[in-house]
């Protein structure tokens, strides 16, 4: 049968996605253990999430949470750092650790036949890190060196400066890596205390996923973590005492990089928390505005104007209101034009050019039809499950995602655009060559640009 | 461990590979064209990649952009160009497989009628911005260009990077696009791999219907390169950049992809610099603290490979110290080879890396891409097991031998990247090179 190139083929019915079953248990010490069977490949992974991240850094110690998590694989239990990594290598292990504002995640994947060993090594890293002085000094030095190198990386400069502008002294106002001054002063005692008082079973979850039964996965975790008895009282984190993010008065800031080939842009303000009832509407808004290739922002700045390799927006959903940011790296000569277009798009979707029925249909479809992709690997499923735990989302969260997205209508998108994008609060940051950019800045009508120095 | 597949070659020469995996209701569509920056010539660099961009701008029967219908169908999609090949992929929900094949076949067969000056000029600007973002405005961003230019003679197509020279990208013309498309974007120069929630018969039937009607075209010309002149004396270069910490690159020529000694050198790189227990991490970063980071890799390509070690100096430490320590580590390796521990660890890691690659059906990597790589580079999509065997067969003696044969000091190129105005921080005797 010859094919018809006169029209695109119909899609047919969406396939049925079977959501992975998560079995939930809690050990006597309060540690939650979730297990997920996934037998596609002979691998297992153990994801440990601590619901403490960089926002728990003391005011004068940005970087404490991150360096503490960095010390976990510098030797633990009976093993020094080299012995530990040798042991990880022998089980085909992949160790990954990351820290955000609200959480710290350590993941170890290994060949399935080594699951008991992998779980034991994870437990040793979490519960019994050695925290030796020599290792601490080396790790601190490496992090200080990293800070030095980031001085030349435009996206890193922009991210650091932007969260500071948006959040000031608020716990979200710094990057997990911290600052030179803070790292210089940090002591091993502070790290030990942070570990003792923050790493407690009651604020942790272990998600074991992979090629083994629920019972076998749970047994591996229980065998390794079951005897853990925390030594100290957990230090409480009371988010209700956090200051409000500052009201932004400046609208425009520039960080001068002489000779920069592009201007690194950040435009945004404080957004919404993960728990907002408007979550699904905001996700739909974002995918239309700047969340994928065919979004308004990218089609305008890249595909129409050729100003950039790509432009995106995102709501960074956190326990507290996270940033809403547009980011793009644009050719220096068109910086001001690019900012004008970006600001226009951010304003237009609130009313002057509200989302169309066609955009809404396409945006919702992209989200819901693309949803199964998030459940392919054990790692993806574990990460999804960790989000449920961190943000205390309902057990049926996965299965209700699609109907909730499909229920978002034009009115809802326009309402959340008006509510969560505030043109009077949008702050524009340029990291680029001031000499090339400055002459055209008055055209933006954003007032005088404040000059930043790198943090 | 394996990737079971079926292969069916259409009359026009297009290879269709199908692998069934029904675990998740998605299918990966992965299409390789056997063309990359190695098919370019000096003065016309960057063209294969610029062309890849134009493939996303619409084709005759759907000329409203490539992304719109696919993203709306829930697809994730992208493409990439390297020296040897260009690939395009979509990961779609099961019910959008036919749409993806419609779109891919339309741009394979009918790209040119939809091509306009406006699209071309727009994407040329986008690519120039990609170059600014990923090379010009990035610390150490020019190091790769300097290294490749030093390693290969001027006319050798590996002497430039796939992104190409900015002036060449600016000089590209629409007519070049037409000629390039007609020469290389032919079914017989392509390999289509479908992996995921699909029935093999149905997949081959659909592929035949959508791609079977496209003209085979002529076989594209091969790439002619003359043998590399033997290097008998170490070379030292320096590059100034907007950076804080000096970095040293050491590079040697090495075997082509899947050639003899390729797997051994992969594991030599692993033992030298992968993970904290590796020799170089341990001595340079962990014990001596003279480097902030260290990496080594065997980068194998069709016309030849290169083996690279890269280290960044800790504040107050010198590239001379780094060069000395790395040289010493290689001398030791050549003298004594890896110990039993190291062999066990790097082979376990190699096996695990093969399994990790089987986790996804597609995207950048995944099973569909792997099948195409094997099909295009060795003509056998089922090469997986033999590939893994290459690593299982490695011995201490064979690793020691390849290190001796390939990593000789007189055959290396050393590039010092130093902060602007600080040529004194480069290795002694380094020649300045200019890259832009």
Interface residues (C-beta under 8 A of the other chain):
Chain A: X1 X2 X3 X5 X6 X8 X9 X11 X12 X13 X14 X15 X16 X17 X40 X41 X42 X43 X73 X81 X82 X85 X86 X88 X89 X90 X91 X92 X93 X94 X109 X110 X111 X138 X141 X142 X145 X146 X148 X149 X151 X152 X153 X154 X259 X260 X261 X262 X264 X292 X293 X294 X302 X303 X304 X305 X306 X307 X308 X309 X329 X330 X331 X361 X362 X365 X366 X368 X369 X370 X371 X372 X373 X375 X376 X377 X378 X379
Chain B: X1 X21 X23 X24 X25 X26 X60 X61 X62 X65 X67 X68 X69 X71 X72 X73 X74 X75 X76 X91 X93 X94 X95 X96 X98 X99 X102 X103 X106 X110 X121 X122 X123 X124 X125 X126 X128 X129 X130 X132 X133 X134 X136 X137 X138 X139 X197 X209 X210 X213 X242 X243 X244 X245 X275 X276 X277 X282 X285 X286 X289 X292 X312 X314 X315 X341 X344 X345 X346 X348 X349 X351 X352 X355 X356 X358 X359 X360 X361
